[in-house]
Every structure is written in structure tokens, then in C-alpha cells.
Amino acid sequence: GEEVKSIEDAEGKLKVSEKVRGMKKALKELVGKFTKYAEAEISNRVIVAHASCQELAEELKGLALETGKIKECIIQQIGPVIGAHTGSPMCAIVFMGEQEE
């Protein structure tokens, strides 16, 4: 299965928040978190980051745009330091939002 990880505290610690079967379900889970936690006033511009998987990043961007909450979405490949930590394929959606309880 695929792991959906998120940074969920002020210290910036990364943790597995969900495990799902398949990359498409993982992308939908990421968009679900965005929809649930994004603050409308400051999250209308987001970044989709990826590690050597442009097609998945384009798919994630499309799903995020379908929510109607985004005015602008930039796709960016991550650098080698984070890429060495995450491996490929990796996609992320970066936004400002409410802290998860």
C-alpha cells in the first residue's frame, strides 16, 4: 500500500496519517486533507511537489483544482536532499491550513 504522510504539529514532524491501496487513492486522500484543512483566504495558491513523477504531480494538480478552492497551482520538483529521504515516486500538496486536532 501507499503511505499518506503529513506534517501535523508545530514542530514539523512527519507522520503516517493513512495507508491506502494504490497511488490514485493516495492522491485522493491528499486532496481530501487539503479540502478539509485548507484556509480559504490563504490557501488559494498551492504547490504540488514531486520526486521524479511529473505525471502524478499533474494528476494531483488536476484533482486539487477540481475542488474549486485554488486560484493557482505550481508544480515543482523537489531537491536532492529531500528526494534522497523520500525516494521516488513522491507527490505532495503544500498549503497553509488549520491545525488538525
N, C-alpha and C positions, 0 to 999 in steps of 0.2 A: 504494500500500500504506500501511498504518498503521505508525507507529513505536512501539515499546515502549521507553521510556526509564527508566533507573533511576539512583539515586544509589548509587555503588558504592565510594566511598572516604571516608576520614575528613575530607577537605576539602569534601565535599558537592558535588562536581562531577557534573553531569548528563550522561549519555551515552546514545546509542542502543545498546541491548543486542540488539535484534532488530528485524527488519522482517517484517511478516506481511501477508497479503491479507485485508482485511475487519476490521470492528470486533469482531465476535464472536470471531474468532481472537485479536485483540489482548487482549480481556478474559480469555480463557482463558490466554493467556501470562502476564498479570499474576497470575492466581490460581496458576499453576504456580510462579512465582517465590516467591509467598507460601508455598506448600506446602513448597517446597524450603528456604527460608531462615528462616522464622519460628521463633523460640524459643518453645516451648510455654508456659513459665512466664510470659513477659511479653508475648506476642502474642495473648492470648485476647480482647483488646479492640482493634479496629482502626477506622480512619477511612477511609471512601470519600469522596474529594474529587472535585468535578466543576466544570466550567465550562459552565454553561447546558445541561446534558444530564441532567436528573433521571432519565429513563427508563433511560439507560445506567448511571447510578450504581445504580439499583435492581437492574438485571441483574447488575452486578458484585457487589453485596452478596449477592444470591442465590447466585451461584457460590462466593463466599468462605464463606458459611455452610454450603454443601454439603460443604466439606472436613472439618467436624466439629472444627476447631481453634479456633473462635471462639465466645465466650460473648456478646459484644456487638459490634455494628457500627453506627457512627454515620455518617450521610450528611451531608456539609457542602458547601455551595457555596463555592468559593474566592473570594478578594477580587479587586478590580480590578487590583492591581499584578501579581499572578501571572497573572491572566486575560489581561492585555494581552500578557504574554510568551508564554503557551501558545496562546491562541486557543481557539475552541470548534469541535468538541466535544473535551473532555479529561476523562478519568477517571483517578484514581489510587487505590491502596490503600496506606495508611500503616501501617507496623508496625515493631517492633523485631525485628532478626534477626541471624543470623550473617553476618559479612563474607564476601563472595564471594572466593574465592581467585583 
